[in-house]
């Protein structure tokens, strides 16, 4: 275990980074486009995938092609509960929530890696 001091320092470090970067265009860039917004769309019963976004971004010469749902659908469903929160609260929880198996961000990264490697989302015993 990392202990209370390590946990406190880790959370303080993450909150400080978030506070210093708030308002900058990179603040929560990937979380907003790839997780939070798609999660909101799923909660509203809409598809998070918009095929027109990359075409429009390429035509305009912007980086908006990366501000959309890029991950497999189970990833967005996994993140959807955080989409009920205001964006800033979701970013802080995403970066600082620590459980027995690591942070929410760690667990989501593992989930994405498993899906991309072809492992099933749910293991069923034979």
Residue pairs with C-beta under 8 A, 6 or more apart in sequence:
2 10
7 98
10 96
10 98
11 96
11 98
14 92
14 95
14 96
15 92
15 96
18 27
18 88
18 91
18 92
18 95
21 27
22 88
27 91
28 36
28 87
28 88
28 91
29 66
29 67
30 66
31 90
31 91
31 94
32 67
32 87
33 66
33 67
33 68
34 66
34 67
34 68
34 69
34 70
34 71
35 71
35 75
35 76
35 79
35 82
35 83
35 94
35 108
36 79
36 82
36 83
36 87
36 90
36 91
37 48
37 67
37 68
37 69
37 83
38 48
38 68
38 69
38 71
38 76
38 79
38 83
39 48
39 76
39 79
39 80
39 81
39 82
39 83
40 80
40 83
41 47
41 48
41 69
42 48
42 76
42 77
42 80
42 83
43 80
43 83
43 84
48 68
48 69
48 73
48 76
49 68
49 69
50 68
50 69
53 64
53 65
53 67
53 68
54 65
54 68
56 64
57 63
57 64
57 65
58 65
69 76
71 112
71 115
72 112
72 115
72 116
74 111
74 115
74 121
75 108
75 111
75 112
75 115
78 108
78 111
79 108
82 90
82 93
82 94
82 104
83 90
85 93
93 104
94 103
94 104
94 105
94 108
95 103
95 105
96 103
97 103
97 104
99 107
101 107
102 110
114 121
115 121
